[in-house]
Amino acid sequence: MTWECRWIHSFLSDRQQRVKIDHAYSGWLKLKRGMPQGSWLGPYLFLVLINNLRTSVPMHKFVDNITLSEVIGKHDASIMQSAIDELGAWSENNNMNVNIKKTKEIVLGPAAKLPQRTLVLNNKPIDRVHSFKLLGVCCYKRLTLTWDDHVAAICSKTSKRL
């Protein structure tokens, strides 16, 4: 085992946590899995773990977020379900769970007017949404993508804080 692997193993092994409220402390609890919240190592290790993930559609990886996308031609059929199946098979083979509650689909542009079949991951339907936030940017289902809705959401959030 390389020194890097030993160092990471040491960082993740035999960890304990407790809760402090005012001057009172809970007992120590031994952690059996997971990455310490807020550590800089967590995102890097996640990227190493998903480095070999490949699908038949373009994929965008950022920290603990993976976005699959495709551009569908006017007379073409979507291949997103096969990409989702590839993702599901990869996650099962690599003992990594995809959180179906955080998995969403949005159809943008002219294809949004056409009937779409429901995407399925591990025999569970993926929610289709009309809007979502990706890396802090608000995206809404429209025929054209503009910054109008994102700017409106930022202004609304700012005015609430003022």
C-alpha positions in Angstrom: 0.0 0.0 0.0 1.4 3.4 -0.9 2.0 6.1 1.7 -0.9 8.1 0.2 -3.3 5.2 0.7 -2.1 4.6 4.2 -2.5 8.4 5.0 -6.1 8.4 3.6 -6.9 5.2 5.5 -5.5 6.8 8.7 -7.6 9.9 8.1 -10.8 7.9 7.7 -10.2 5.2 10.3 -11.1 5.2 14.0 -12.9 8.5 13.9 -15.2 9.7 16.7 -17.7 12.5 17.1 -19.7 14.1 19.9 -22.2 17.0 20.2 -21.6 20.1 22.2 -24.5 22.3 23.3 -23.4 25.3 25.4 -21.2 23.7 28.1 -22.8 20.2 27.8 -21.2 17.4 25.8 -22.6 14.1 24.6 -20.7 10.8 24.8 -18.3 9.9 22.0 -19.7 7.9 19.1 -17.4 5.8 16.9 -18.0 6.5 13.1 -17.9 3.5 10.8 -18.1 5.2 7.5 -18.3 8.5 5.7 -16.1 11.5 5.1 -15.8 14.3 7.6 -18.1 17.1 6.6 -16.3 20.2 5.2 -13.0 18.5 4.7 -11.1 19.5 1.5 -10.2 15.8 1.0 -13.8 14.7 0.5 -14.4 16.3 -2.9 -11.0 15.1 -4.2 -11.6 11.5 -3.1 -15.1 11.5 -4.7 -13.6 12.7 -8.0 -11.0 9.9 -7.8 -13.8 7.3 -7.1 -15.9 8.4 -10.0 -13.0 9.0 -12.4 -13.8 5.8 -14.4 -17.6 6.6 -14.8 -18.5 6.8 -18.4 -21.9 7.1 -20.2 -23.1 7.4 -23.8 -24.0 11.1 -23.3 -21.9 14.0 -22.2 -21.3 14.1 -18.5 -20.3 17.0 -16.2 -18.7 16.1 -12.9 -18.3 18.7 -10.1 -17.5 17.8 -6.5 -20.3 15.4 -5.5 -22.6 16.3 -8.5 -22.9 14.5 -11.8 -25.0 16.0 -14.6 -25.9 14.0 -17.7 -27.0 16.0 -20.8 -27.9 15.4 -24.4 -28.9 17.5 -27.4 -31.6 15.8 -29.3 -31.9 16.5 -33.0 -35.3 17.3 -34.5 -35.9 13.8 -35.8 -33.7 11.9 -33.3 -34.7 9.8 -30.3 -33.3 10.3 -26.8 -30.7 7.9 -25.6 -30.8 9.2 -22.0 -32.4 6.0 -20.6 -29.5 3.9 -21.8 -27.1 6.5 -20.2 -29.1 6.2 -17.0 -28.9 2.4 -17.2 -25.1 2.7 -17.6 -24.9 5.0 -14.6 -27.0 2.5 -12.5 -24.8 -0.4 -13.5 -21.6 1.5 -12.8 -22.9 2.6 -9.4 -23.9 -1.0 -8.5 -20.5 -2.3 -9.6 -18.7 0.3 -7.6 -20.9 0.1 -4.4 -21.9 3.8 -4.8 -25.6 4.8 -4.4 -27.3 7.4 -6.5 -29.7 9.4 -4.4 -33.0 9.0 -6.4 -34.6 11.8 -4.4 -31.9 14.3 -5.7 -32.0 12.9 -9.2 -34.1 15.1 -11.5 -34.8 15.4 -15.2 -35.6 18.6 -17.1 -36.4 18.9 -20.8 -35.5 22.2 -22.4 -36.2 23.7 -25.8 -38.6 22.4 -28.5 -38.4 18.8 -27.2 -40.2 20.0 -24.1 -43.4 20.3 -26.2 -43.2 16.6 -27.2 -44.4 13.7 -25.0 -41.5 12.2 -23.1 -41.3 8.8 -21.5 -40.4 8.7 -17.8 -36.7 7.9 -17.1 -36.1 5.1 -14.6 -33.1 4.4 -12.3 -33.0 1.1 -10.4 -36.7 0.5 -11.1 -37.6 3.9 -9.7 -39.0 6.8 -11.8 -36.9 10.0 -12.0 -38.9 13.2 -11.2 -39.3 15.5 -14.2 -39.1 19.1 -13.0 -39.8 22.5 -14.6 -36.9 24.2 -12.8 -33.8 23.3 -10.9 -30.7 24.9 -9.5 -27.4 23.6 -10.8 -24.2 24.9 -9.1 -26.1 28.0 -7.9 -27.7 28.8 -11.3 -31.4 28.7 -11.6 -32.6 26.9 -14.8 -36.3 27.0 -15.9 -38.0 25.1 -18.6 -38.5 27.4 -21.6 -38.0 27.4 -25.3 -35.0 29.7 -24.8 -32.5 29.9 -22.0 -32.2 33.5 -20.6 -30.8 34.9 -17.4 -34.1 36.6 -16.6 -35.4 34.0 -14.1 -32.0 33.5 -12.5 -31.6 37.3 -12.0 -35.2 37.5 -10.6 -34.4 34.7 -8.1 -31.2 36.4 -6.9 -33.0 39.7 -6.6 -35.9 38.1 -4.6 -33.4 36.4 -2.3 -31.5 39.6 -1.8 -34.6 41.7 -1.0 -35.7 39.1 1.6 -32.4 39.5 3.3 -32.5 43.3 3.3 
